């Protein structure tokens, strides 16, 4: 019961973050941009995946990466809670708004349950991954991850490696896209691909566990 209480306590802070930080306006701007791109021909699956993944990265920056949130983490660790509860709560807090953004964007562009599922699952996986970078390193890493997902996340790694002179940067990016929670993996969730779903769920769980380890390390340093 204490675990659930701690998770819900993190979720309860979502509304204040919307109104008192830039998270709300950032998600609104992202949603408006994706709806506009959808009206200009961007396919609905890509719109949903970008809404979920980019919304989750913005959420991770908002709930874990800012200076205020990093100070709030130190305060939370002084209470009787666990690192896993805090990590799970922050994942829920960032995934919820991203999932809502997926639903709104998909309803505006082209509503299909499979597409909505793909976008929400992508939000969970990418958001979990973002937590593992934002908690120890701050919002600078969120910006890098945002740009990677926005510019190359939907590109299959084979397309980068197949270039005549891919170079180190492209090969490194292809490796990240192959192993990480990249959007090209998750397009097939919309059509019921179990392997893509398993990949996303594995990253979701792994990211929360890694975030939990960083939070536990922060607690030990405070003590």
Secondary structure, DSSP 8 states (H G I E B T S, - for coil): -HHHHHHHHHHTTHHHHHHHSSHHHHHHHHHHHHHHHHHTT--HHHHHHHHHHHHHHHHHIIIIISHHHHHHHHHHHTSS--HHHHHHHHHHHHHHHHHHHHHHHHHHH---HHHHHHHHHHHHHHHHHHHHHHHHH-HHHHHHHHHHHHHHTTS-HHHHHTSTT-HHHHHHHHHHHHHS--HHHHGGGGGT-HHHHHHHHHHHHHHHHHHHHHHHHHHHHH-
